[in-house]
């Protein structure tokens, strides 16, 4: 299973789900992002980026990409 994070290209913060509100927030903490912000497919990533990011201001990080 793939694992993706969404990162702002402007602030470099990560998008994550907020357990208390059920919404999404931005965090500078990679640990919080990994714990609460990992998406499992690119369709979900695309939808989150459309809903919560300014066009061209965010990108996704593939945590399992091999170099």
ZADO-1210 file (C-alpha; in nm, 4 decimals, padded with zeros to 6 digits):
<atoms>
<atom x="00.0000" y="00.0000" z="00.0000" code="UNK" pos="1"/>
<atom x="00.1316" y="00.3428" z="-00.0955" code="UNK" pos="2"/>
<atom x="00.1669" y="00.6203" z="00.1608" code="UNK" pos="3"/>
<atom x="00.1468" y="00.9885" z="00.0682" code="UNK" pos="4"/>
<atom x="00.1693" y="01.3201" z="00.2530" code="UNK" pos="5"/>
<atom x="00.0610" y="01.6587" z="00.1217" code="UNK" pos="6"/>
<atom x="00.3054" y="01.9420" z="00.1820" code="UNK" pos="7"/>
<atom x="00.2629" y="02.3136" z="00.1226" code="UNK" pos="8"/>
<atom x="00.5200" y="02.4577" z="-00.1164" code="UNK" pos="9"/>
<atom x="00.4728" y="02.7945" z="00.0501" code="UNK" pos="10"/>
<atom x="00.4962" y="02.7201" z="00.4238" code="UNK" pos="11"/>
<atom x="00.6325" y="02.3627" z="00.3953" code="UNK" pos="12"/>
<atom x="00.3697" y="02.2477" z="00.6468" code="UNK" pos="13"/>
<atom x="00.1881" y="01.9166" z="00.6100" code="UNK" pos="14"/>
<atom x="-00.1860" y="01.8583" z="00.5738" code="UNK" pos="15"/>
<atom x="-00.3339" y="01.6229" z="00.8340" code="UNK" pos="16"/>
<atom x="-00.6691" y="01.5137" z="00.9739" code="UNK" pos="17"/>
<atom x="-00.7689" y="01.6654" z="01.3072" code="UNK" pos="18"/>
<atom x="-00.9047" y="01.3931" z="01.5363" code="UNK" pos="19"/>
<atom x="-01.1024" y="01.6427" z="01.7453" code="UNK" pos="20"/>
<atom x="-01.2880" y="01.8219" z="01.4667" code="UNK" pos="21"/>
<atom x="-01.2774" y="01.5656" z="01.1869" code="UNK" pos="22"/>
<atom x="-01.1507" y="01.8389" z="00.9554" code="UNK" pos="23"/>
<atom x="-00.8042" y="01.9020" z="00.8210" code="UNK" pos="24"/>
<atom x="-00.5278" y="02.1304" z="00.9460" code="UNK" pos="25"/>
<atom x="-00.1726" y="02.2193" z="00.8567" code="UNK" pos="26"/>
<atom x="00.1185" y="02.1259" z="01.0852" code="UNK" pos="27"/>
<atom x="00.4924" y="02.1907" z="01.0687" code="UNK" pos="28"/>
<atom x="00.5480" y="01.8599" z="01.2498" code="UNK" pos="29"/>
<atom x="00.6444" y="01.5649" z="01.0320" code="UNK" pos="30"/>
<atom x="00.5610" y="01.3335" z="01.3234" code="UNK" pos="31"/>
<atom x="00.2026" y="01.4658" z="01.3433" code="UNK" pos="32"/>
<atom x="00.1688" y="01.4443" z="00.9657" code="UNK" pos="33"/>
<atom x="00.2826" y="01.0825" z="00.9567" code="UNK" pos="34"/>
<atom x="00.0539" y="00.9925" z="01.2460" code="UNK" pos="35"/>
<atom x="-00.2570" y="01.1732" z="01.1117" code="UNK" pos="36"/>
<atom x="-00.1966" y="01.2785" z="00.7521" code="UNK" pos="37"/>
<atom x="-00.1013" y="00.9756" z="00.5480" code="UNK" pos="38"/>
<atom x="-00.3245" y="00.9105" z="00.2470" code="UNK" pos="39"/>
<atom x="-00.3245" y="00.5730" z="00.0762" code="UNK" pos="40"/>
<atom x="-00.4126" y="00.6546" z="-00.2847" code="UNK" pos="41"/>
<atom x="-00.3568" y="00.9322" z="-00.5358" code="UNK" pos="42"/>
<atom x="-00.7292" y="00.9950" z="-00.5890" code="UNK" pos="43"/>
<atom x="-00.7623" y="01.0838" z="-00.2201" code="UNK" pos="44"/>
<atom x="-00.4519" y="01.3036" z="-00.2434" code="UNK" pos="45"/>
<atom x="-00.5890" y="01.4811" z="-00.5502" code="UNK" pos="46"/>
<atom x="-00.9230" y="01.5486" z="-00.3817" code="UNK" pos="47"/>
<atom x="-00.7587" y="01.6791" z="-00.0626" code="UNK" pos="48"/>
<atom x="-00.5345" y="01.9089" z="-00.2655" code="UNK" pos="49"/>
<atom x="-00.8323" y="02.0431" z="-00.4623" code="UNK" pos="50"/>
<atom x="-01.0314" y="02.1017" z="-00.1426" code="UNK" pos="51"/>
<atom x="-00.7616" y="02.2465" z="00.0848" code="UNK" pos="52"/>
<atom x="-00.4726" y="02.3840" z="-00.1222" code="UNK" pos="53"/>
<atom x="-00.4249" y="02.6813" z="-00.3502" code="UNK" pos="54"/>
<atom x="-00.3534" y="02.5680" z="-00.7073" code="UNK" pos="55"/>
<atom x="00.0175" y="02.5131" z="-00.7627" code="UNK" pos="56"/>
<atom x="00.1058" y="02.5737" z="-00.3967" code="UNK" pos="57"/>
<atom x="00.1244" y="02.2157" z="-00.2674" code="UNK" pos="58"/>
<atom x="00.2719" y="01.8843" z="-00.3678" code="UNK" pos="59"/>
<atom x="00.2509" y="01.5281" z="-00.2492" code="UNK" pos="60"/>
<atom x="00.5343" y="01.3269" z="-00.0988" code="UNK" pos="61"/>
<atom x="00.5509" y="00.9535" z="-00.1694" code="UNK" pos="62"/>
<atom x="00.6862" y="00.8014" z="00.1521" code="UNK" pos="63"/>
<atom x="00.7621" y="00.4705" z="-00.0203" code="UNK" pos="64"/>
<atom x="00.9415" y="00.5999" z="-00.3288" code="UNK" pos="65"/>
<atom x="01.2706" y="00.4326" z="-00.3976" code="UNK" pos="66"/>
<atom x="01.5576" y="00.6323" z="-00.5364" code="UNK" pos="67"/>
</atoms>
